[in-house]
Amino acid sequence: MVSGIYELIGRIVVRLAWLRFGRQIKIAGGVFAVLAFAIGYLLSRRQPPEG
């Protein structure tokens, strides 16, 4: 019973946050994806030390 109330409150808070900040969340997610890709690419292209 109590866990159901907490779950409902959590769903409401997430929905309100998404309605208010949805655009910013999407932009931040896109920026994070590009950074993760760039870092992965740079790490895959680095030269190992000789020796």
C-alpha distances in whole Angstrom, upper triangle without the diagonal:
4,5,5,7,9,10,11,13,14,16,17,19,20,21,23,25,26,27,29,30,30,34,34,32,34,37,36,35,38,40,38,39,43,43,41,44,47,46,46,49,51,49,51,54,55,58,58,60,63,64
4,5,5,6,9,10,11,12,14,16,17,18,20,21,23,24,26,27,28,29,33,32,30,32,35,34,33,37,38,36,37,41,41,39,42,45,44,44,47,49,48,49,52,53,56,56,58,61,62
4,5,5,6,9,10,10,12,14,15,16,18,20,21,22,24,26,26,27,30,30,27,30,33,31,30,34,35,33,34,38,38,36,39,42,41,40,44,45,44,46,49,50,53,52,55,58,59
4,5,5,6,9,10,10,12,14,15,16,18,20,21,22,24,25,25,29,29,27,29,32,31,30,33,35,33,34,38,38,37,39,42,41,41,44,46,45,46,50,51,54,54,56,59,61
4,5,5,6,9,10,11,12,14,15,17,18,20,21,23,24,24,28,28,26,28,32,30,30,33,35,33,34,38,38,37,40,42,42,42,45,47,46,47,51,51,55,55,57,60,62
4,5,5,6,9,10,11,12,14,15,16,18,20,21,22,23,26,26,24,26,29,28,27,31,32,30,32,35,35,34,37,39,38,39,42,43,43,44,47,48,51,51,53,57,58
4,5,5,6,9,10,11,12,14,15,16,18,20,21,21,24,25,22,24,27,26,25,28,30,28,29,33,33,32,34,37,37,37,40,42,41,42,45,46,50,50,52,55,57
4,5,5,6,9,10,11,12,14,15,16,18,20,20,24,24,22,24,27,26,26,29,31,29,30,34,34,33,36,39,38,39,41,43,43,44,47,48,52,52,54,58,60
4,5,5,6,9,10,11,12,14,15,17,18,19,22,22,20,23,26,25,25,28,30,28,30,33,33,33,35,38,37,38,41,43,42,44,47,48,51,51,54,57,59
4,5,5,6,9,10,11,12,14,15,16,16,20,20,18,20,23,22,21,25,26,25,26,30,30,29,32,34,34,34,37,39,38,40,43,44,47,47,50,53,55
4,6,5,6,9,10,10,12,14,15,15,19,19,17,19,22,21,21,24,26,25,26,29,30,29,31,34,34,34,37,39,39,40,43,44,47,48,50,54,56
4,6,5,6,9,10,11,12,14,14,18,19,17,19,22,22,22,25,27,26,27,30,31,31,33,35,36,36,39,41,41,42,45,46,50,50,53,56,58
4,5,5,6,9,10,11,12,13,16,16,15,18,20,19,20,23,24,23,25,28,29,28,31,33,33,34,37,38,38,40,43,44,47,48,50,54,56
4,5,5,6,9,10,10,10,14,14,12,14,17,17,16,20,21,20,22,25,25,25,28,30,30,31,33,35,35,37,39,41,44,45,47,51,53
4,5,5,6,9,10,9,13,14,13,14,18,18,17,20,22,22,23,26,27,27,29,31,32,33,35,37,37,39,41,42,46,47,50,53,55
4,5,5,6,8,9,13,14,13,15,18,18,18,21,23,23,24,27,28,28,30,32,33,34,36,38,38,40,42,44,47,48,51,54,57
4,5,5,6,7,11,11,9,12,15,14,15,18,19,19,21,24,24,25,27,29,29,31,33,34,35,37,39,40,44,45,47,51,53
4,5,5,4,8,9,8,10,13,13,13,16,18,18,19,22,23,23,25,27,28,29,31,33,34,35,37,39,42,44,46,50,52
4,6,6,9,10,10,12,14,15,16,18,20,21,22,24,25,26,28,30,31,32,34,36,37,38,40,42,45,47,49,53,55
4,6,8,9,10,12,14,14,16,18,19,20,22,24,25,26,28,29,30,32,34,35,36,38,40,41,45,46,49,52,55
4,6,5,6,9,10,11,12,14,15,16,18,20,21,22,24,26,27,28,30,31,33,34,36,37,41,43,45,49,51
4,6,5,6,9,10,10,12,14,15,16,19,20,21,23,24,26,27,29,30,31,33,35,36,40,42,44,48,50
4,5,5,6,9,10,11,12,14,15,17,18,20,21,23,24,26,27,29,30,32,33,35,39,40,43,47,49
4,5,5,6,8,10,10,12,14,15,16,18,20,21,22,24,26,27,28,30,32,33,37,38,41,44,47
4,5,5,6,9,10,10,12,14,15,16,18,20,21,22,24,26,27,28,30,32,35,37,39,43,45
4,5,5,6,9,10,11,12,14,15,17,18,20,21,23,24,26,27,29,30,34,36,39,42,45
4,5,5,6,9,10,11,12,14,15,17,18,20,21,23,24,26,27,29,33,34,37,40,43
4,5,5,6,9,10,10,12,14,15,16,18,20,21,22,24,26,27,31,32,35,38,41
4,5,5,6,9,10,10,12,14,15,16,18,20,21,22,24,26,30,31,34,37,40
4,5,5,6,9,10,11,12,14,15,16,18,20,21,23,25,28,30,33,36,39
4,5,5,6,9,10,11,12,14,15,16,18,20,21,23,26,28,31,34,37
4,5,5,6,9,10,10,12,14,15,16,18,20,21,25,26,29,33,35
4,5,5,6,9,10,11,12,14,15,16,18,20,24,26,29,32,35
4,5,5,6,9,10,10,12,14,15,17,18,22,24,27,30,33
4,5,5,6,8,10,10,12,14,15,17,20,22,25,28,31
4,6,5,6,9,10,11,12,14,16,19,21,24,27,30
4,6,5,6,9,10,11,12,14,18,20,23,26,29
4,5,5,6,9,10,11,12,16,18,21,24,28
4,5,5,6,9,10,11,14,16,19,22,25
4,5,5,6,9,10,14,15,18,22,24
4,5,5,6,9,12,15,18,21,24
4,5,5,6,10,12,15,18,22
4,5,5,9,10,13,17,19
4,6,9,10,14,16,19
4,7,9,13,15,18
4,6,9,12,16
4,6,9,12
4,6,9
4,7
4
